[in-house]
Amino acid sequence: MGRELRQTVFTDQDHQLFRTRLQQSLGVLGDTVTRSSFGLPQPMLGAELEMFLADPDDGLPVPRNEEVRLAAADPRLVLEVNRYNLEGNLTPVPLRGSPFTALHQETRDLLSAVAKAALPHGAVPYCSGILSTLRPGDLTRHNVSAKRRYGLLDDALGRVPRDLNVSGEQSCRLRSDTMCAQGAVSSWQIHLTVPAVDFARYYNAAQLVIAPVLAVCANSPVLLGRLLWDETRIPWYEQTFGTYRTGPSGPGERTGFGGGWVRDGVGELMEAACRHRPLVPMCADMPPTETTRGGGPAELEELRLHVGTVWWWNRPVYDPTGDGHLRIEMRALPSGPTPVDMAANTALLIGLVLDHAAAHEPVVPPLPFAHARANFYAAARQGLNATLWWPRAGSAPVQRTAHDVVGSLLGRAARGLAGAGVTDDEIQRWLGIIEARVASGRSPAHWHRRARRAGACDREIFRHSLELASEDVPVHAWTVPGAVR
């Protein structure tokens, strides 16, 4: 969905042809990923950084993303759904040596470039799971970005009024008929390339470990002035697309955590995605074939376009670049609060995925999928205070606090990174930040709640966090405005 669309009106014939192409693509995909030349010689790591444009004084959104993007003249920047949202696509790096340091430095450089371009427009880039200073009027269709794909998607999803409702410490309710309400949220999305033959192993590992990682990274406790979940971004994002879960024989969730462990590889997930109604049935000039005229892997344009309209928290990606590869797009972590925190979050998640996907581990984790799913939403709701089900060698799963689970997994994350060739200094640097965060109990969401309880209003919290983020101070070391130290 990152590219612009050349077609905006679709007929019944377009829909029928697109569905046919999707089924053809599934067969071609199965043949393509088993080619000896398919895949990358070593794992690669990438990231997408979503951010807000906000007024530095009052934190209100500044709807100037197209102007800022043009002023920055940086090909890494693209428009996101609302006119105060931007996304930066970082340069992929090999998963060895010092990959997180590389991501950290590029994140800093990119935010600096956006800040320079945004200054004449009275805005600053701000990284957070939710911009807590938003008002209901900021989440309406008039703020949709100039790229026509967003308006087209909004219409295709069906602009039926629905109630968005999240209850936590307080409650927040908004009646909306547009997916533009998701402009309230921003993510730090991590991409990991994986071998096709072991796709199920890596994907299941990501599904298992995302709950404790989300718990320690949660950064979205306030929306429209209400204290809600530690990671309110999760239920809000899902609800803005509507409810798309059907019965046992239906296509399942279009937005959410998924319905079960993967057993048969990437084709199983792609087939599940293809059961959903196409939203943008734009067909390529030619039907899918196993190779292109130049001898490269299949383009599979229809399949790639369609999977981009299925918003699972861990999403499969087929990429035909070069000899082609598969990767997992891990979309559950929030943006911010600082480049150093995001790099540390990435090290924790990637290390755990690698270790839990190791050959000595079972392809299907020893945990009922219903427990993994429950873990994810418990972590989003309660952060480090959540109670999670966790596997235990030789016996049934046990319930433990997320705080304890994360602390116990740091060694496994280090082992996973070391096995990939990440240097010892790199591992100690970035996992050390997570260790300090766990020891202090100060996740980004915890800091925000403390500031609220100390009497700071959302605009004061915004200004304070903006100042600390500009200094790239990790969140566990942040001072709390108004608190007695």
C-alpha positions, 0 to 999 in steps of 0.5 A: 500500500506504499505506492500511489494507485493509478485507478480509483473506480472498480467494477464487478469485473475488476473484483472478479479478475482480482480474486482470480489473480489472488488464487493464481498468485497463491500457487505461484508463491508456493513454487517461487519460495521453494526455488533454490535461489530464493531468499537472502544469504543473511538476515536483514533488519529494517524499520518504519518510524511513524511520527506526529507533526505537532506544535512545540508549545501546545502539542496540537497537531499541525496538518502539514505533512505534504509540505514538510515532506517536500521541504525535507526532499528525503525519499525515506519520508512518505505520507501517513493517513492524516495530514499530521502523520509522517512515516520514515522508512529506514535503510535495511541493515544486516543482522550482525555486528552493530545493527541497532546502533545503525538503526539508532543513528539513522533514526536520529538523523531522520528526525533531525531532517524532519525537524529542520523541514517542519520548523518553518511550518510551526511544527516538530516531529513527535514520537509516541504511540498516541498524541495525547493532546488530540481533540475529537475534531482532529480525527475526522475525514477533513484531515485525511492526507493528500494521497488518494489511496487513503480516501479510497481505502476509507470508502472501501471499508464502508463509512458506517458510523460506529462507536470506538470505545476503550475502557481503562482507568477511565473511559473514552468513546468516540462515534466515527465513520472513518478510518481517519480516527487511526491518525491518533496512533503511530508505530515503530514497525520492525521488519525481519527477513526469514528463510522460507523453509523456517517461516512458520518457526519464526512467525510463531516465535514473533506471536509468542514473544510480542506480549512481554515485549509490548508490556515493557515498551507500552507508550500510549496510556492517554487518548482524548484526555482519558487514562486508558490502557498502557498501550491504548493504540492496540484496541483503538487501531483495531476498532477504527477499521471496524469489526471484521471477525466472522464465524469459524468458517469465515476469513477471521480477523482483518485487523488483529492478532490472528487465529492460530499457530502457523504450521504450513509456512507462509502460504497458510497466512497468505491464503487466510489473507486472501479470504478477505474482501479485496478493498483495492482490486487493481490488477497488473497488466499481466497475470502472475507468473513464476518468473519475470522476463528478466528471470527474477522471482514473481512480482505477485503485485495483486497479492502484495497489494491485497496483503497490505490491506490486512492489518495483522500485528505480525504480517507476512511480507513477500518481496520480489526485490533481487532474488526475492525474500520473505520477511515478518513485519512486526507492527505492534510496538509503539513509536517513541519515546526516543531513538535510544528506546526504540533501538533497545526495544528492537534488540529485545524483540529481535533477540527473543524471536531469534532464540525462540525460533532456534532449531531446538525449539518446537515449530509450534510453541508449547502454549495454547494459542488462546493464551498467547492471544490473551497475553497480547491484549493483557500486555496492551492493557496493563503493561508490566503489571499484566499477568501472562501465561508462559510456557514452562519446560516439562510442565503446563504453562504458568501465570507470571507477571509481565515484569517477571517474564521480561526479566527472565527473558533477557538472557534468551534475547542476548543468546539469540542476538549472539547467535546471529553475530551481533557483537557483545558490546552491542548486546550489552548496550541495548539490552542493558537499557531494557534491563534498567527499564525493568529494574526501575519499572518505568516503562513509557506508559508508567512515566506518563501515568506518574506525570498525570498523577503528579498533576501535570496536564497533557500539554505540560507532559507533551512539552516535557517529553519533547525536551527529554526526547530531543536529548535522547534520554532513555525513558527509565531515566526521565524526570516526572514534571511536578513530582517530588524526587 
